[in-house]
Amino acid sequence: MVGGFVLPDLGIRSDAARRRRDFRHALGSFLDLVVVALAGGGGVETALNDAASIGNSWAFALIRRALDGARLARETRGPPLGGWAKSSDR
């Protein structure tokens, strides 16, 4: 009876840990691409959008959605990205 409660929890925790790891990897790749685009003389907006458009994983889709939401809300690009940095420290 106890296994019915513990086993699903372990699976969910394992999936969450894998997704966090995958997102950290994708975010690191995204930031590397932004740095390369900035070093090549591109502007911040162009560098962020170009870097986000390169990846095709769910993590890059999440980054694109956050950047699109910030653009539509006319917010600076920092707050959406800053929130990820804070949550990844946990």
Sequence and secondary structure as in RCSB ss.txt:
>XXXX:A:sequence
MVGGFVLPDLGIRSDAARRRRDFRHALGSFLDLVVVALAGGGGVETALNDAASIGNSWAFALIRRALDGARLARE
TRGPPLGGWAKSSDR
>XXXX:A:secstr
 THHHHHHHHHHHHHHHHHHHHHHHHHHHHHHHHHHHHHTT  HHHHHHHHHHH  SHHHHHHHHHHHHHHHTT 
 SHHHHHHHHHHHT 
